[in-house]
Structure formats: structure tokens, C-alpha cells
Amino acid sequence: MLDGKTIAITRSKDDASEFISLAREHKATPVTLPTIELVSRGEKIVDDFLSLVESESPDYSVFLSSKAVKVLFDTARNTGNFEKLQLAVANTMVMSVGPKTTATLNTCGIKVNYEPENNSSVGVGEEFSQIRAVGKKVIIPRSGASNSFLKELLNKIGINVVEIHLYDVCAFRDTTQWNGFRELFSQHKVDGVIFTSASSVRGFFEIMSKDYEISDLLDHLTKLSVVSIGQLTSDELKKFKVKNTVAEVHTVAGAFASMKNALTA
């Protein structure tokens, strides 16, 4: 058990229900940090997606997060294009990264054909290697803040990639929700932080650097356990010189298990 431990995660309360349940189950105190905001690129994203499907005829569609699913399908619902989008996606083989993304796709009436065991961009590459998709075409709706790692990886395998950016990412603007965390952090009463994306790392430092010198911020972080949900998140933390443990399983449950191990070792 983690009696008396305080653990933060870089997600809003609405997106952290699984983490909160796990923390309470293990007698820890959960703290949620809304680190980033998604800014949709507008109603045109659905038309752009449908146009690309028509012109490029992709064999596969890959959804990397539940947020990408929600932004795309919610926009389609609001613009009267929901069924058209459903049909366009259903006419491809659908790959989903992670059980939450799969569940969100299912609620939109989309059957998922593949879910990599490794819930990461590397896992997507491994899955495509196993199903021998050389020469096939893939469409990936995703964040405008995404890096080129996955596209380059799939290109090396021999897969053609079409990306469409649905939204941009910025640091969360209403930081009043961070007041409790700031107080605990200053008093060295935070035992661990789980970072859930590279964007959340950047958002964390942008928000916290308004109240702390970077040297003080890093000094505080060295005194607690830091877990990254995957390698790309870990790489972003390393840019800030933050020592971290990469979760063995790239999910919230996997990251929590890694944090538990770190705090009870």
C-alpha cells in the first residue's frame, strides 16, 4: 500500500478517473494537474479527413489517442457528417493505440481491427511489421504538436503515411487548479509525478516556471519519483534533465504500477 503518499498525474480530473481509483485503492492521495489544452482546428477537419480518404484511399487508419477520436467524431456530429465519417473510417482497417482509445472508437460505432500490445508509436510499428503491410497506405489523424517519429518509422517499414492534424496543444491556461499542488510541492510533500505525454512535460514546465526558477524546480523534482508513460515522454523529460522511470506497460495502470514500485522499493 501507499499509505500517506501523494502522487500527481499530468491529466485533468475528468481524464484521470482510472488513476484516481488506483491511488485511492492503494491508500494514496491523488492530485490531478490539467497540463495541456486542446484547441481544435475547426469544423474543416472533418471535410479535410473525408477528402483525404477519397483522394488517397488509405488501407488503414490509426488512432493514437482517445482525444483524437473525440475531436474528430464530435466535430462530425456537430456538422452533420457523423455517418459519413463512420463509413469512411469503417472502410479502412482500424488500428487503435490503447484500450481507452479502442473504447472511445467503439462508442462511435467503429470496430477496431488491431490494438498493439505495446501502447506506443513503437508498438504501432511492431504491429504493422507483423501484419506485413509493406506498400499499404495509412491515414493518421493526430495533434499538430506531434513529432515525426511514427511517420518516419512506418516509412522505413515501407508504409505510406498520410497525416492530418486535428488540433493544437497549448499549456493549460487556468492554473488556479494548480494552487494546492504548488503548496504541497514547495513543502516537499509530493512523493511522485506521472507524466502522460511529451506535451504534458512541456506544459508542466511552462506552468511551474512562472513560480519557480528552473534550478529550484529541478531540485524539487530530484527529490521525488518521476514516471513517464512511454519513451517519447521520457525523452522530453530528459531534455529538462529530469531523471525518470519509463513505465513497463505504456498505460495509466502501467505507469501507476511503476510508481508504486518506485515508492515502495
CORKA-V228106 format. One record per pair of residues at least 4 apart in sequence whose ideal C-beta (glycine too) atoms are under 6 Angstrom apart, sorted by sequence separation. I is the first residue (numbers start at 1). J is the second residue. D is the distance in Angstrom with one decimal. If there is no record, write none. Layout:
BEGIN
i;j;d
I;J;D
I;J;D
END
This chain:
BEGIN
i;j;d
11;15;4.4
16;20;5.5
41;45;5.3
44;48;5.6
52;56;5.3
69;73;5.9
70;74;5.4
81;85;5.5
86;90;5.9
97;101;5.6
118;122;6.0
119;123;5.9
142;146;4.9
148;152;5.3
178;182;5.6
181;185;5.8
196;200;5.3
204;208;5.9
205;209;5.6
208;212;5.6
212;216;4.8
229;233;5.4
260;264;6.0
11;16;4.2
23;28;4.3
63;68;5.5
76;81;4.4
77;82;4.5
96;101;4.5
105;110;4.2
118;123;3.0
128;133;4.7
154;159;4.2
184;189;4.3
185;190;5.1
195;200;5.6
212;217;4.2
228;233;3.9
237;242;4.2
249;254;2.8
63;69;5.3
76;82;4.6
96;102;4.3
184;190;5.1
195;201;5.3
228;234;4.0
9;16;5.5
23;30;3.7
105;112;5.5
116;123;3.4
154;161;5.1
237;244;4.8
247;254;4.4
116;124;5.7
247;255;4.1
76;85;4.1
96;105;5.7
208;217;5.5
228;237;5.8
9;19;4.9
20;30;4.7
102;112;4.8
151;161;4.6
234;244;5.5
116;127;4.2
247;258;4.4
234;246;4.7
102;115;5.4
114;127;5.6
245;258;5.5
231;246;5.9
7;23;5.8
16;32;4.6
94;110;6.0
96;112;4.5
226;242;5.8
228;244;4.8
245;262;5.9
94;112;5.2
226;244;4.2
227;245;5.1
228;246;5.3
229;247;5.4
13;32;4.5
94;113;5.3
95;114;4.3
96;115;5.1
93;113;4.7
227;247;5.9
230;250;4.3
7;28;5.3
11;32;5.9
89;110;5.5
98;119;4.3
138;159;5.6
144;165;4.0
221;242;5.5
229;250;5.6
12;34;3.8
97;119;5.4
5;28;4.5
6;29;4.5
8;31;4.0
10;33;5.1
86;109;5.5
136;159;5.7
137;160;4.4
138;161;5.3
139;162;4.7
140;163;5.1
141;164;5.0
2;26;4.5
3;27;4.5
134;158;3.8
143;167;5.9
144;168;4.4
145;169;4.2
1;26;5.5
2;27;5.8
8;33;5.5
10;35;4.2
141;166;5.3
1;27;4.8
2;28;3.9
133;159;5.6
143;169;5.7
229;255;4.7
61;89;5.5
121;149;5.6
125;153;4.5
129;157;5.9
227;255;5.2
46;75;5.2
121;150;4.2
128;157;5.8
45;75;5.9
46;76;4.7
169;199;4.7
40;71;5.6
61;92;4.3
128;159;6.0
227;258;4.9
60;92;5.5
171;203;4.2
175;207;5.4
192;224;5.5
227;259;4.7
46;79;5.8
60;93;4.8
61;94;5.4
62;95;4.6
63;96;5.2
64;97;4.9
191;224;5.7
192;225;3.9
193;226;5.5
194;227;4.9
195;228;5.0
196;229;4.9
58;92;5.6
66;100;4.8
190;224;5.7
198;232;5.2
46;81;5.0
53;88;4.6
66;101;4.8
69;104;4.4
73;108;4.6
171;206;4.2
198;233;5.4
201;236;4.2
205;240;6.0
43;79;5.2
65;101;5.8
69;105;5.5
171;207;5.6
197;233;5.7
201;237;5.5
225;262;4.1
50;88;5.6
63;101;5.4
66;104;4.1
195;233;5.2
198;236;3.9
225;263;5.7
145;199;5.3
194;255;4.8
194;259;5.9
192;259;5.0
72;141;5.5
192;263;6.0
191;263;5.9
68;141;5.3
68;142;5.6
62;138;5.7
59;136;4.3
59;137;5.4
60;138;4.6
61;139;5.1
62;140;4.7
64;142;5.6
58;137;4.6
58;138;5.9
58;139;4.0
72;166;5.7
71;166;4.9
71;167;5.3
68;166;5.9
56;162;5.1
52;162;5.7
120;230;4.7
52;164;6.0
49;164;5.6
48;164;5.9
45;166;5.0
41;167;5.9
40;167;4.8
39;167;5.9
38;167;4.6
39;168;4.8
120;250;4.8
119;250;4.3
119;251;5.6
36;169;5.1
37;170;5.4
37;172;5.3
36;172;5.9
35;172;5.6
34;172;4.6
34;177;5.8
31;181;5.4
36;199;5.0
36;200;5.7
35;200;4.3
36;203;4.4
35;203;3.8
35;204;5.4
8;190;5.9
6;189;6.0
6;190;5.3
6;191;5.3
7;192;4.6
8;193;4.7
9;194;4.4
10;195;5.2
11;196;5.7
5;191;4.4
10;196;5.2
10;200;3.7
10;204;5.9
19;252;5.3
18;252;5.0
22;256;4.7
5;263;5.6
2;263;6.0
END
